Amino acid sequence: MGLPAITGTGVFTPPEVITNEELVAAFNAYAEAFNARHASEIAAGEIAAKGMSSPEFIVSASGIEQRHVMDKTGVLNPEVMHPLLRQRRDDEPGIMAEMAMDACAQALAEAGRAASEVDLIICAASNHERAYPAIAIEIQQLLGAGGFAFDMNVACSSATFGIQAAADMIRGGSAKRALVVSPEICSGHLEWRDRDCHFIFGDVCTAVLIEAVEEAKGPHFVIRSTRCATQFSNNIRNNNGFLRRTRPDGLADRRDMQFVQEGRKVFKEVLPMVSAHILAHLEDEGVVP
């Protein structure tokens, strides 16, 4: 088979926006209420007081000025501090599949392809709203695509691993045309009550159509080669899962049931690894940085 190529791309961006100023106002109101409620424990040194956030701190720490989300009302309510998303019936499209429809339609239109021409869908995302049925198979049904579909979770690298897997299947001939779609509702697993990370994530969905380069109908990006690497670390973690209820404190509102990151340690771990990984890949492909 020929080289795989990205022939279409799409992105769905939620319409609701949270600015740093809005986020800080909500967080500081929550922190002030927490400190007042636990004043005696704070005075006794039993628990630490919540520090205040600021737009300047967020920009200096991350460069982020605003984020798009599926629901801002819950996030900005100091008594809630998480998105409020309605429970859907089993016969309704899930929210991730709904986000995917828009991005996939854009990618298909750009490539000049119909959904019926797709025979592989990979839903590659860092969080999935359920274990099964696979979100990818739901997307496959809603689009009217054929072939097969499956979900992937490789945390922050889910989309790139999905592209690599699809490219390999195009090269190997097990699929002819693939959609890799990444509906990310990071607002659902972010801990909005944590000053050190409450500003990091928003929501989005991207999609890419991948097919053999000789099948491309228009402008495209050739995937010359791919290379993946993983390394275990506890510096980014989320301990939520279906075994939660089996543990003595399983229903508790524990901090580690949301996104947890040791930011400085992650920075020191990831940058050298990624830099070396990219440089070695470029060298093997004969590409000068």
C-alpha positions, 0 to 999 in steps of 0.5 A: 500500500502507498503512504497514508495522508491526512486529506481532511481536518475539522474542529468543533469549538464549544460556543461558551467561553470562560475568561480568566477574569470570570474564572478567577472571580468564581474561584476566589469566591469559592476559596473565600467561602472555604476559608470562612467555613474552616476558619478554626481548623485553619487557625489551628494549623489542621488544614491550609487556607485556600490561596487566591488566584488572579488573571496575571498568575494564570497568564504567567503560568500558562499563557492562557487567557480564555477557554471554551467549554460545553457548560460554563454555568456550573463551573462559574458557580462557587457552590458547584465548580464543575460543568452541569451536563444533563443525563441523556437517555440511552437512545440519545447521542452521547455528548462526545458523539454529538461533538464529533459529528461537527468535526467529522463533517468538516473533515469529510467535506474538506477531503471530498468524501462521504461518511459511507466511504469510511471503514475505520473510526478511532475515537482517541481521547483522554477521557471517555464518558462511558466504558462501553458501547464504544464512543467510536461505534456510536459515532460510526452509527450516527455518521453511517460509516462502515467497517469497524471502530474502537476507542483509544485512551493514551491521555494527552497523546491520544490524538497522535497515537490514534493517527499513528494507529490509523496510518499503520492500518492504511499502510497495512491494508486493513483499512482504506479510509479512517477518521480519527476523532478526539472529542475532549471534555476536559472540563469534566475531569479538571478540578476547578477548585484547585488553584494550581490547575483550574485554568488549564483545560477547556473542551474541543473536538478535532477530526482528521481523515486519513487515506492512501496518498494516491486516493487524495482528491485535493491538498493533503499532508503526507504522513512520512513516518510515525514514532511513538514512545511512552514512559510511566509517571505518577506526576499526571494521574486520575484515579477515577474508574469503575472500581471506585465503589469497591473501596472503603472510601470509594464514594468520597470526594477525593482529590485524586478522582479528578485531574492531578498534576505535579506541573514542575515535575512534568515539565522536567520529565517531558521536555527532555524526553520529547525533544530527544524523541523528535530529534531522533525521528527527524535524523532517521528520516533525514530531516534537518531541524 
